[in-house]
Amino acid sequence: MNGVIFMEMLRRNWRTTLYWGIGLGLYGYIIIIFIPNVDMLQQYAELMASMPPAMLQMFGVEDAATMATPEGFIGSAYFVYVVFMLAVYAVMAGLSITANEEDQGIMDVVLSLPIKRSQIIIEKSLFYLLAVVAIALLGYAGLMLGMATGSGSETALKVDSGIMLAGSINVIPITLLMIAATAFAATIFRRKNTATGVATAFIIISYLVEYLGSTATTSTAAQINNLSFFHYFDSNTVMVSGLNAGNVILLLIVTVVFAVGSLWFWQRRDVGV
């Protein structure tokens, strides 16, 4: 590895990374100033409590009462939706590792250069690791700016900066997993549209499994959500207790498995126009 692909990805995509980070930062800022004090949080929680429980769980809210706390509100209103947004980014990023260039008919030209096949996967993956970290931290900056804006009021939302950082870091493993899963699909299926459909279906089905498991009325059926990677994101718990090391490690292990699988299939892929 000589870093040439990594640097080319950085040159071509730093603006996109910045735009995504600024977008999440603005969203976080708006979320904070939208509910500027804890009194409004109580009213918001009462409004949420009037909704059917199944609908609340569809949007990542286990208990409407948690929305009355700043941590619960940010966990549900910001971090849950950020993961949905980053799912879109993850699919696009995963496709750009191999599928886009192969679909455009230029991958065979790239492979004619004095670079190893594995270099393409590894260096592009390292770039997206850096990009996801940068996006998450820019989102964190937006949240903190929103907190600072209303800090002069006695009833302003106040959340420990360490907990907010933990919540921001928590979005990194699940986003990397979705990128790796998409890249894995792209190394198996020749057609880009097929890889996109498989990756999208994987994400949607995983979310539905988490939703169905959380709404199940029997303990056996409830265990189904253990099969969903969304189950190990658990932003509300992270916003109360901090990062769950076990969940983070599990998501990263699955990410590595997908990445290794991508390398294995890519090395054996017959690339052509």
TIVEXVO-887598 format. One line per field, with one value per residue: residue number from 1; residue in one letter; x, y, z of N, C-alpha, C in turn. Coordinates in Angstrom, 1 decimal. Layout:
TIVEXVO-887598
tigu <- NUM	...
tinu <- A	...
n.u <- X	...
n.v <- Y	...
n.w <- Z	...
ca.u <- X	...
ca.v <- Y	...
ca.w <- Z	...
c.u <- X	...
c.v <- Y	...
c.w <- Z	...
//
This chain:
TIVEXVO-887598
tigu <- 1	2	3	4	5	6	7	8	9	10	11	12	13	14	15	16	17	18	19	20	21	22	23	24	25	26	27	28	29	30	31	32	33	34	35	36	37	38	39	40	41	42	43	44	45	46	47	48	49	50	51	52	53	54	55	56	57	58	59	60	61	62	63	64	65	66	67	68	69	70	71	72	73	74	75	76	77	78	79	80	81	82	83	84	85	86	87	88	89	90	91	92	93	94	95	96	97	98	99	100	101	102	103	104	105	106	107	108	109	110	111	112	113	114	115	116	117	118	119	120	121	122	123	124	125	126	127	128	129	130	131	132	133	134	135	136	137	138	139	140	141	142	143	144	145	146	147	148	149	150	151	152	153	154	155	156	157	158	159	160	161	162	163	164	165	166	167	168	169	170	171	172	173	174	175	176	177	178	179	180	181	182	183	184	185	186	187	188	189	190	191	192	193	194	195	196	197	198	199	200	201	202	203	204	205	206	207	208	209	210	211	212	213	214	215	216	217	218	219	220	221	222	223	224	225	226	227	228	229	230	231	232	233	234	235	236	237	238	239	240	241	242	243	244	245	246	247	248	249	250	251	252	253	254	255	256	257	258	259	260	261	262	263	264	265	266	267	268	269	270	271	272	273
tinu <- M	N	G	V	I	F	M	E	M	L	R	R	N	W	R	T	T	L	Y	W	G	I	G	L	G	L	Y	G	Y	I	I	I	I	F	I	P	N	V	D	M	L	Q	Q	Y	A	E	L	M	A	S	M	P	P	A	M	L	Q	M	F	G	V	E	D	A	A	T	M	A	T	P	E	G	F	I	G	S	A	Y	F	V	Y	V	V	F	M	L	A	V	Y	A	V	M	A	G	L	S	I	T	A	N	E	E	D	Q	G	I	M	D	V	V	L	S	L	P	I	K	R	S	Q	I	I	I	E	K	S	L	F	Y	L	L	A	V	V	A	I	A	L	L	G	Y	A	G	L	M	L	G	M	A	T	G	S	G	S	E	T	A	L	K	V	D	S	G	I	M	L	A	G	S	I	N	V	I	P	I	T	L	L	M	I	A	A	T	A	F	A	A	T	I	F	R	R	K	N	T	A	T	G	V	A	T	A	F	I	I	I	S	Y	L	V	E	Y	L	G	S	T	A	T	T	S	T	A	A	Q	I	N	N	L	S	F	F	H	Y	F	D	S	N	T	V	M	V	S	G	L	N	A	G	N	V	I	L	L	L	I	V	T	V	V	F	A	V	G	S	L	W	F	W	Q	R	R	D	V	G	V
n.u <- 0.8	0.6	-0.7	-1.8	-4.3	-5.9	-5.3	-6.2	-8.9	-9.4	-8.9	-10.9	-13.2	-13.4	-14.9	-17.6	-17.7	-17.4	-19.7	-21.7	-21.1	-21.5	-24.2	-25.3	-24.5	-25.9	-28.5	-28.4	-28.0	-30.4	-32.3	-31.7	-32.2	-34.9	-36.3	-36.0	-36.0	-36.5	-39.1	-40.6	-39.9	-41.4	-44.0	-43.7	-43.2	-45.6	-47.2	-46.1	-46.7	-49.4	-49.5	-49.8	-48.2	-46.8	-46.3	-44.5	-42.4	-41.6	-40.2	-38.0	-38.5	-38.8	-40.1	-42.3	-41.9	-39.2	-38.7	-39.0	-36.7	-33.6	-31.5	-32.9	-34.5	-32.7	-31.4	-33.4	-34.6	-32.5	-30.1	-31.3	-32.5	-30.3	-28.9	-30.5	-30.2	-27.5	-27.5	-28.1	-25.9	-24.0	-24.7	-24.1	-21.4	-20.4	-20.9	-19.2	-16.7	-16.0	-18.1	-19.1	-17.0	-16.7	-19.1	-19.1	-17.3	-14.5	-13.0	-11.4	-9.4	-8.2	-7.3	-5.2	-3.2	-0.1	-1.0	-2.2	-5.1	-6.2	-5.5	-7.2	-9.7	-8.8	-7.6	-9.6	-11.6	-10.3	-10.3	-13.1	-13.5	-12.2	-13.7	-16.3	-15.9	-15.2	-17.6	-19.3	-18.2	-18.5	-21.2	-21.5	-20.3	-22.3	-24.4	-23.3	-22.9	-25.6	-26.4	-24.7	-25.8	-28.2	-27.5	-27.6	-30.0	-31.9	-33.5	-32.6	-31.7	-29.5	-26.9	-24.4	-21.3	-19.6	-21.3	-22.7	-20.7	-20.2	-22.6	-22.4	-20.1	-21.1	-22.5	-20.7	-19.7	-22.0	-22.5	-20.2	-20.5	-22.7	-21.6	-19.6	-21.1	-22.5	-20.3	-19.5	-21.7	-21.5	-19.2	-19.9	-22.2	-22.5	-23.9	-24.5	-27.0	-28.2	-26.6	-27.0	-29.7	-29.7	-28.1	-29.6	-32.0	-31.0	-30.4	-33.0	-34.5	-33.2	-33.8	-36.6	-36.8	-35.7	-37.7	-40.1	-39.3	-39.2	-41.8	-43.1	-45.2	-44.6	-42.0	-40.3	-40.7	-39.8	-37.1	-36.2	-35.2	-32.5	-31.2	-30.9	-28.8	-29.4	-30.4	-28.2	-27.3	-28.8	-29.3	-30.7	-30.1	-27.3	-27.2	-27.9	-26.3	-23.8	-21.3	-21.8	-19.5	-19.5	-21.5	-20.4	-18.0	-19.1	-20.4	-18.3	-16.8	-18.5	-18.4	-15.7	-15.7	-17.4	-15.8	-13.5	-14.6	-15.3	-12.8	-11.9	-13.8	-13.4	-10.7	-11.0	-12.7	-13.9	-13.2	-14.6	-15.6
n.v <- -1.2	2.1	4.4	6.0	5.7	6.3	9.0	10.0	9.5	11.2	13.7	13.8	13.6	15.1	17.4	16.5	15.0	17.0	18.5	16.7	16.4	19.1	19.3	17.4	18.6	21.1	20.0	18.9	21.3	22.6	20.9	21.2	23.9	24.0	22.8	24.6	24.6	22.8	22.8	22.8	20.3	18.6	19.1	18.2	15.5	14.7	15.0	13.0	10.8	10.5	9.1	6.0	3.2	1.4	3.0	4.9	3.2	2.6	4.8	4.7	5.2	4.0	4.5	7.1	8.7	9.1	11.0	13.3	14.0	15.7	14.1	11.8	12.9	14.0	11.6	10.2	12.1	13.1	11.3	8.8	9.5	10.4	8.1	6.9	8.8	8.5	5.9	6.2	7.6	5.6	3.5	4.7	5.2	2.6	1.5	3.1	2.0	-0.2	-0.8	1.4	2.3	0.0	-0.4	1.8	1.0	1.4	0.2	-1.9	-0.6	0.8	-1.4	-2.2	-0.6	-0.3	-1.5	-3.3	-5.4	-5.7	-3.3	-1.4	-1.9	-1.7	0.8	2.6	1.9	2.7	5.5	6.0	5.3	7.4	9.5	9.0	9.3	12.0	13.2	12.4	13.8	16.5	16.6	16.4	18.8	20.6	20.0	20.7	23.4	24.3	23.8	25.6	28.0	28.3	28.4	30.3	30.4	29.4	27.2	25.9	23.3	21.0	18.9	16.5	17.0	14.9	12.7	13.4	13.3	10.6	9.6	10.5	9.2	6.7	6.4	5.8	3.0	1.5	2.8	2.3	-0.5	-0.7	0.4	-1.4	-3.7	-3.0	-2.7	-5.4	-6.7	-5.5	-6.7	-9.3	-9.3	-8.6	-6.6	-3.2	-2.2	-4.4	-5.0	-2.6	-2.9	-5.2	-4.4	-2.3	-3.7	-5.3	-3.5	-2.3	-4.6	-5.4	-3.3	-3.6	-6.0	-5.3	-3.6	-5.2	-7.1	-5.4	-4.7	-7.1	-9.3	-11.6	-13.2	-14.9	-14.2	-11.6	-11.8	-11.8	-9.4	-9.4	-10.3	-8.1	-5.5	-2.9	-3.2	-3.1	-0.6	1.3	4.1	5.5	4.3	4.7	7.4	7.8	6.0	5.9	4.7	1.3	-1.0	-3.7	-3.8	-2.1	-3.4	-5.7	-4.8	-3.8	-6.1	-7.5	-5.7	-6.0	-8.6	-8.5	-6.8	-8.3	-10.4	-9.0	-8.4	-11.0	-12.0	-10.0	-10.3	-12.6	-11.9	-11.6	-9.1	-7.0	-5.1
n.w <- 0.0	-1.0	-0.5	-2.6	-3.7	-1.5	-1.1	-3.5	-3.2	-1.0	-2.2	-4.1	-2.6	-0.3	-0.1	-0.3	2.0	3.9	3.4	4.1	6.9	7.8	7.2	9.0	11.3	11.2	11.4	13.9	15.4	14.8	15.9	18.7	19.2	18.5	20.5	23.0	25.9	29.0	29.8	27.5	26.6	28.2	27.4	24.8	25.2	26.3	24.1	22.4	23.9	23.4	21.1	19.3	20.8	19.0	16.8	18.0	18.6	16.0	15.3	16.9	19.6	22.7	25.1	25.8	27.9	28.2	26.5	27.8	29.0	28.4	27.5	26.5	24.6	22.7	22.0	20.7	18.9	17.4	17.1	16.3	13.9	12.5	12.0	10.1	8.0	7.5	6.6	3.9	3.0	3.5	1.8	-0.7	-0.4	0.0	-2.6	-4.1	-3.7	-5.3	-7.1	-8.6	-10.4	-11.8	-13.0	-14.6	-16.5	-16.2	-14.4	-15.2	-16.4	-14.3	-12.8	-14.5	-13.8	-11.9	-9.3	-6.4	-6.2	-3.7	-2.6	-3.5	-2.2	0.5	0.9	0.0	1.9	4.3	3.8	4.0	6.6	7.9	6.9	7.9	10.7	10.7	9.8	11.9	14.0	13.2	13.3	16.1	16.8	15.9	17.6	20.1	19.6	19.4	22.1	23.4	22.4	23.8	26.4	28.4	29.7	32.6	32.3	30.0	27.7	28.9	28.5	29.4	27.9	27.4	27.3	25.1	23.2	23.3	22.3	19.7	18.8	18.8	16.4	14.6	14.3	13.4	11.0	9.5	9.3	7.6	5.3	4.8	4.3	2.0	0.2	0.2	-0.9	-3.5	-4.4	-4.8	-6.5	-10.0	-11.3	-10.7	-9.9	-8.8	-6.6	-5.2	-4.6	-3.0	-0.8	0.2	0.9	2.9	4.9	5.4	6.0	8.3	10.0	10.2	11.4	14.0	14.7	14.7	16.7	18.9	19.3	19.8	21.7	23.1	24.9	23.5	20.9	21.0	21.1	18.5	17.6	18.3	16.1	14.5	13.4	14.1	16.6	18.3	18.2	19.8	20.8	22.8	25.3	25.3	25.5	28.1	29.7	28.5	26.1	25.0	25.3	24.5	22.5	20.6	19.9	18.8	16.5	15.1	14.7	13.0	10.9	10.1	9.2	7.0	5.5	5.1	3.7	1.4	0.3	-0.2	-2.2	-4.1	-5.0	-6.5	-8.4	-11.8	-13.6	-16.0	-19.0
ca.u <- 0.0	1.4	-1.6	-2.2	-5.8	-6.4	-5.1	-7.1	-10.3	-9.5	-8.9	-12.1	-14.4	-13.4	-16.0	-18.8	-17.6	-17.6	-21.1	-22.5	-20.8	-22.2	-25.6	-25.7	-24.3	-27.0	-29.6	-28.3	-28.2	-31.9	-33.0	-31.5	-32.9	-36.3	-36.8	-35.0	-35.9	-37.0	-40.5	-41.2	-39.7	-42.5	-45.1	-43.4	-43.3	-47.0	-47.7	-45.6	-47.4	-50.7	-49.4	-49.8	-46.9	-46.2	-45.7	-43.4	-41.2	-41.1	-39.3	-37.0	-38.9	-39.3	-41.0	-42.5	-41.5	-37.8	-38.6	-39.1	-35.4	-32.7	-30.8	-33.8	-35.0	-31.6	-31.2	-34.5	-34.9	-31.3	-29.3	-32.0	-32.7	-29.0	-28.5	-31.3	-29.5	-26.2	-27.7	-28.1	-24.5	-23.3	-24.9	-23.4	-20.0	-20.0	-20.9	-18.0	-15.4	-15.8	-19.2	-19.3	-16.0	-16.9	-20.3	-18.7	-16.4	-13.2	-12.3	-10.3	-8.3	-7.6	-6.5	-4.1	-2.1	0.7	-1.5	-2.8	-6.5	-6.5	-5.2	-8.5	-10.6	-8.3	-7.4	-10.9	-12.2	-9.7	-10.8	-14.4	-13.4	-11.9	-14.9	-17.4	-15.5	-15.3	-19.0	-19.9	-17.7	-19.1	-22.6	-21.3	-20.1	-23.5	-25.2	-22.7	-23.2	-27.0	-26.4	-24.1	-26.7	-29.3	-27.0	-27.8	-31.3	-31.9	-34.3	-32.1	-31.3	-28.1	-26.4	-23.0	-20.6	-19.0	-22.4	-23.0	-19.7	-20.4	-23.7	-21.8	-19.2	-21.9	-23.1	-19.6	-19.6	-23.1	-22.3	-19.1	-21.0	-23.5	-20.7	-18.9	-22.1	-22.7	-19.2	-19.5	-22.7	-20.9	-18.1	-20.6	-23.1	-21.8	-24.7	-24.6	-28.4	-28.5	-25.8	-27.7	-31.0	-29.4	-27.6	-30.8	-32.9	-30.3	-30.6	-34.4	-35.0	-32.6	-34.6	-37.9	-36.6	-35.6	-39.1	-41.0	-38.9	-39.5	-43.3	-43.6	-45.8	-44.0	-40.5	-39.6	-40.7	-39.0	-35.6	-35.9	-34.4	-31.1	-30.6	-30.8	-27.7	-29.9	-30.6	-26.9	-27.0	-29.4	-28.9	-31.3	-29.3	-26.0	-27.3	-28.0	-25.3	-22.6	-21.1	-21.8	-18.4	-19.9	-22.2	-19.5	-17.1	-19.8	-20.7	-17.0	-16.4	-19.3	-17.9	-14.5	-16.1	-17.9	-14.6	-12.6	-15.4	-15.2	-11.4	-11.8	-14.5	-12.8	-9.5	-11.4	-13.7	-13.6	-13.7	-14.5	-16.6
ca.v <- 0.0	3.4	5.6	6.8	5.6	7.0	10.4	10.4	9.6	12.4	14.8	13.9	13.5	15.9	18.4	15.7	14.7	18.3	18.8	15.8	16.8	20.3	19.0	16.8	19.7	22.0	19.3	18.9	22.6	23.0	20.1	21.8	25.2	23.8	22.6	25.3	24.4	21.5	22.9	22.4	18.9	17.9	19.2	17.3	14.1	14.4	14.8	11.7	9.8	10.3	8.3	4.5	2.7	0.8	4.1	5.4	2.3	2.7	5.9	4.5	5.7	2.9	5.1	8.5	9.5	9.4	12.2	14.5	14.4	16.2	12.9	10.9	13.7	14.0	10.2	9.8	13.1	13.4	10.1	7.8	10.0	10.5	6.8	6.8	9.6	7.9	4.7	6.6	7.8	4.3	2.7	5.4	5.0	1.2	1.3	3.8	1.3	-1.0	-0.9	2.6	2.3	-1.2	-0.1	2.8	0.4	1.9	-0.6	-2.7	0.3	1.0	-2.6	-2.3	0.2	-1.1	-1.5	-4.5	-5.4	-5.4	-1.9	-0.6	-2.1	-1.3	2.3	3.3	1.7	3.6	6.8	6.1	5.3	8.8	10.4	8.8	9.9	13.5	13.5	12.3	14.9	17.7	16.6	16.7	20.2	21.3	19.8	21.5	24.8	24.5	23.9	26.9	29.1	28.6	28.1	31.4	30.2	28.4	26.0	25.5	21.9	20.8	17.5	16.4	17.0	13.5	11.8	13.8	12.7	9.1	9.4	10.8	8.1	5.5	6.3	5.4	1.5	1.1	3.4	1.5	-1.8	-0.5	0.6	-2.7	-4.6	-2.6	-3.1	-6.8	-7.0	-5.1	-7.7	-10.5	-9.1	-7.9	-5.5	-2.2	-2.1	-5.6	-4.7	-1.6	-3.5	-6.2	-3.6	-1.6	-4.6	-5.8	-2.4	-2.2	-5.8	-5.3	-2.3	-4.2	-7.1	-4.6	-3.0	-6.3	-7.6	-4.5	-4.7	-8.4	-9.5	-12.7	-13.1	-15.6	-13.4	-10.4	-12.1	-11.7	-8.2	-9.7	-10.5	-6.9	-4.7	-1.7	-3.4	-2.9	0.8	1.6	5.4	6.1	3.8	5.3	8.8	7.7	5.3	6.0	3.6	-0.1	-1.6	-5.0	-3.5	-1.4	-4.4	-6.7	-4.1	-3.7	-7.4	-7.8	-4.9	-6.6	-9.8	-8.0	-6.2	-9.5	-11.1	-8.2	-8.7	-12.4	-12.0	-9.1	-11.0	-13.6	-11.3	-11.4	-7.7	-6.7	-4.2
ca.w <- 0.0	-1.0	-0.2	-3.7	-3.8	-0.3	-1.3	-4.6	-2.6	-0.2	-3.1	-4.8	-1.8	1.0	-0.1	0.0	3.5	4.6	3.2	5.0	8.3	8.0	7.2	10.3	12.3	11.2	11.9	15.4	15.9	14.7	16.9	20.0	19.3	18.3	21.9	23.8	27.3	29.5	29.9	26.2	26.5	28.9	26.5	23.6	25.7	26.4	22.7	21.9	24.7	22.8	19.9	19.5	21.1	17.8	16.0	18.7	18.4	14.7	15.2	17.9	20.9	23.5	26.1	25.6	29.1	28.1	25.6	28.7	29.4	27.3	26.9	25.8	23.4	21.7	21.5	19.7	17.8	16.6	16.7	15.5	12.5	11.8	11.4	8.8	7.0	7.2	5.8	2.5	2.7	3.6	0.5	-1.8	-0.1	-0.3	-4.0	-4.7	-3.4	-6.5	-8.1	-9.5	-11.4	-12.6	-13.8	-15.7	-17.4	-16.1	-13.4	-15.8	-16.7	-13.0	-12.5	-15.3	-13.2	-10.9	-7.9	-6.1	-6.1	-2.3	-2.3	-3.8	-1.1	1.8	1.0	0.0	3.2	5.2	3.6	4.5	8.1	8.3	6.5	8.9	11.9	10.5	9.7	13.2	14.9	12.8	13.9	17.5	16.9	15.7	18.8	21.1	19.3	19.8	23.5	23.8	22.1	24.8	27.8	29.3	30.4	33.6	31.8	28.8	27.7	29.3	28.4	29.5	26.6	27.3	26.9	23.7	22.4	23.2	21.3	18.3	18.4	18.6	15.1	13.6	14.0	12.6	9.6	8.9	9.0	6.4	4.2	4.5	3.8	0.6	-0.6	0.1	-2.0	-4.8	-4.9	-5.2	-7.7	-11.0	-11.7	-9.6	-9.4	-8.0	-5.4	-4.5	-4.0	-1.9	0.4	0.7	1.5	4.1	5.9	5.7	6.8	9.7	10.8	10.4	12.5	15.2	15.0	15.1	17.9	20.0	19.5	20.1	23.0	23.8	25.2	22.5	19.6	21.3	20.9	17.1	17.3	18.5	14.8	13.8	13.8	14.7	18.0	19.0	18.2	21.1	21.1	24.0	26.4	25.2	26.0	29.6	30.4	27.8	25.1	25.4	24.6	23.8	21.3	19.6	19.4	18.0	15.2	14.4	14.3	11.8	9.8	9.6	8.5	5.6	4.7	4.7	2.6	0.2	-0.2	-0.8	-3.5	-5.1	-5.5	-7.4	-9.4	-13.2	-13.9	-17.4	-19.4
c.u <- 0.9	0.6	-2.1	-3.7	-6.4	-6.4	-6.0	-8.5	-10.4	-9.6	-10.3	-13.4	-14.4	-14.5	-17.3	-18.8	-17.9	-19.1	-22.0	-22.3	-21.5	-23.7	-26.1	-25.5	-25.4	-28.3	-29.6	-28.6	-29.7	-32.7	-32.9	-32.3	-34.4	-37.0	-35.8	-34.9	-36.7	-38.5	-41.2	-41.0	-40.9	-43.7	-44.9	-43.6	-44.8	-47.7	-47.3	-46.4	-48.8	-50.7	-49.4	-48.4	-46.1	-45.6	-44.5	-42.2	-40.7	-40.1	-38.2	-37.3	-39.5	-40.4	-41.1	-42.0	-40.0	-37.6	-38.6	-37.7	-34.5	-32.0	-31.7	-34.3	-33.9	-31.3	-32.1	-34.6	-33.7	-30.6	-30.0	-32.1	-31.4	-28.6	-29.3	-30.6	-28.2	-26.3	-27.6	-26.6	-23.7	-23.4	-24.1	-21.9	-19.6	-20.0	-19.7	-16.7	-15.1	-16.8	-19.3	-18.3	-16.2	-18.1	-20.0	-17.7	-14.9	-12.4	-11.1	-9.1	-7.5	-6.8	-5.3	-2.9	-1.3	0.2	-2.2	-4.3	-6.9	-6.4	-6.4	-9.4	-10.1	-8.2	-8.7	-11.7	-11.6	-10.1	-12.2	-14.5	-13.1	-13.1	-16.0	-17.1	-15.6	-16.7	-19.6	-19.5	-18.2	-20.5	-22.5	-21.1	-21.4	-24.4	-24.6	-22.9	-24.6	-27.1	-25.8	-25.0	-27.7	-28.8	-27.2	-29.1	-31.2	-32.6	-33.8	-31.7	-29.8	-27.8	-24.9	-22.3	-20.0	-20.1	-22.7	-22.0	-19.8	-21.5	-23.2	-20.9	-20.0	-22.4	-22.0	-19.6	-20.8	-23.1	-21.3	-19.6	-21.9	-22.7	-20.0	-19.9	-22.4	-21.6	-19.1	-20.5	-22.2	-19.8	-18.7	-21.4	-22.5	-22.6	-24.8	-26.0	-28.7	-27.8	-26.5	-29.0	-30.7	-29.0	-28.8	-31.7	-32.3	-30.6	-32.1	-34.9	-34.4	-33.4	-36.0	-37.8	-36.5	-37.0	-40.0	-40.6	-39.3	-41.0	-43.9	-44.1	-45.3	-42.5	-39.7	-39.5	-39.9	-37.5	-35.2	-35.0	-33.0	-30.4	-30.4	-29.6	-28.2	-30.1	-29.3	-26.5	-27.5	-29.0	-29.4	-30.5	-27.9	-26.1	-27.6	-26.8	-23.9	-22.5	-21.2	-20.6	-18.7	-20.6	-21.3	-18.6	-17.8	-20.0	-19.4	-16.5	-17.2	-18.8	-16.6	-14.8	-16.6	-16.7	-13.7	-13.3	-15.3	-13.8	-11.3	-12.5	-13.9	-11.5	-9.8	-12.4	-13.1	-14.1	-13.5	-15.7	-17.8
c.v <- 1.2	4.6	6.4	6.8	6.4	8.5	10.9	10.5	10.8	13.6	15.0	14.0	14.3	16.9	17.7	15.4	15.9	18.6	17.9	16.1	18.1	20.1	18.4	17.8	20.6	21.3	19.2	20.2	23.0	22.2	20.7	23.1	25.1	23.5	23.3	25.1	23.1	21.6	22.4	20.9	18.1	18.0	18.3	15.9	13.8	14.2	13.4	10.6	9.5	9.4	6.9	4.1	2.1	1.9	4.8	4.5	2.3	3.8	5.9	5.0	4.5	3.4	6.6	9.3	9.9	10.7	13.5	14.9	14.8	15.0	12.1	11.6	13.7	12.6	9.8	10.8	13.4	12.1	9.1	8.2	10.1	9.2	6.5	7.6	9.0	6.6	5.0	6.9	6.5	3.5	3.4	5.2	3.6	0.9	2.0	3.0	0.4	-0.8	0.2	2.5	1.1	-1.0	0.9	2.3	0.9	1.1	-1.4	-1.9	0.6	-0.2	-2.9	-1.5	-0.7	-1.0	-2.9	-4.4	-5.0	-4.0	-1.0	-0.7	-1.5	0.2	3.1	3.1	2.6	5.1	7.0	6.0	6.7	9.7	10.2	9.4	11.4	13.9	13.5	13.4	16.2	17.8	16.9	18.2	21.0	21.1	20.7	23.0	25.2	24.6	25.2	28.1	29.4	28.4	29.1	31.3	29.2	27.1	25.4	24.0	21.8	19.3	17.5	16.2	15.6	12.6	12.1	13.3	11.2	8.8	9.6	9.7	6.8	5.3	5.7	3.9	1.1	1.6	2.6	0.1	-1.7	-0.3	-0.7	-3.7	-4.3	-3.0	-4.6	-7.3	-6.7	-6.0	-9.0	-10.4	-8.2	-6.6	-4.5	-2.1	-3.2	-5.4	-3.7	-2.1	-4.4	-5.4	-2.9	-2.5	-5.1	-4.7	-2.3	-3.4	-5.8	-4.4	-2.9	-5.3	-6.4	-4.1	-4.1	-6.9	-6.7	-4.4	-6.0	-8.5	-10.7	-12.6	-13.8	-14.8	-12.1	-10.6	-12.0	-10.5	-8.3	-9.9	-9.2	-6.1	-3.4	-1.9	-3.1	-1.4	1.5	3.0	5.9	5.6	4.5	6.7	8.9	7.1	5.3	4.8	2.2	-0.7	-2.9	-4.8	-3.0	-2.5	-5.4	-6.1	-4.1	-5.0	-7.8	-7.0	-5.5	-7.9	-9.5	-7.5	-7.3	-10.3	-10.3	-8.4	-10.0	-12.5	-11.1	-9.6	-12.0	-13.1	-11.2	-10.1	-7.5	-5.7	-5.0
c.w <- 0.0	-0.8	-1.3	-3.9	-2.7	-0.6	-2.5	-4.1	-1.8	-1.1	-3.7	-3.9	-0.5	1.0	0.3	1.5	4.3	4.6	4.1	6.5	8.6	8.1	8.5	11.4	12.4	11.7	13.4	16.0	15.9	15.7	18.3	20.2	19.1	19.6	22.8	25.3	27.8	29.7	28.6	26.0	27.1	28.0	25.3	24.0	25.8	25.1	22.2	22.6	24.1	21.6	20.2	19.8	19.9	16.9	16.7	18.5	17.0	14.5	16.3	19.3	21.7	24.5	26.0	26.7	29.0	27.2	26.5	29.2	28.2	26.6	26.0	24.5	22.3	21.1	20.5	18.6	16.9	16.2	15.9	14.1	11.8	11.3	10.1	7.7	6.6	6.5	4.3	2.1	2.7	2.3	-0.6	-1.6	-0.4	-1.8	-4.7	-4.5	-4.7	-7.6	-9.1	-10.7	-12.3	-13.5	-14.9	-16.7	-17.3	-15.0	-14.0	-16.2	-15.4	-12.6	-13.4	-14.8	-12.2	-9.5	-7.7	-6.0	-4.7	-1.9	-2.5	-2.7	0.2	1.9	0.9	1.3	4.3	5.1	4.2	6.0	8.5	8.0	7.5	10.2	11.8	10.5	11.1	14.1	14.5	13.3	15.4	17.7	16.8	17.0	19.9	20.9	19.7	21.3	24.0	23.5	23.2	26.2	28.8	30.1	31.4	33.2	30.5	28.8	28.0	29.3	28.6	28.2	26.4	26.8	25.4	22.8	22.2	22.2	19.9	17.8	18.1	17.2	14.1	13.3	13.1	11.1	8.9	8.5	7.7	5.2	3.8	3.9	2.3	-0.3	-0.8	-0.9	-3.4	-5.3	-5.3	-6.5	-8.7	-11.3	-10.5	-9.0	-8.5	-6.6	-4.5	-3.8	-2.9	-0.6	1.0	1.4	2.8	5.2	6.3	6.5	8.2	10.6	11.1	11.5	13.8	15.7	15.5	16.4	19.1	20.3	19.8	21.5	23.8	23.9	24.0	21.2	19.8	21.0	19.4	16.8	17.6	17.1	14.0	14.3	14.4	16.2	18.9	18.9	19.4	21.5	22.4	25.2	26.4	25.8	27.5	30.2	29.7	26.8	25.8	24.6	23.9	22.5	20.2	19.1	18.5	16.6	14.4	13.9	13.0	10.6	9.2	8.8	7.1	4.8	4.2	3.5	1.3	-0.5	-0.9	-2.1	-4.5	-5.7	-6.6	-8.5	-10.8	-13.6	-15.4	-17.8	-19.9
//
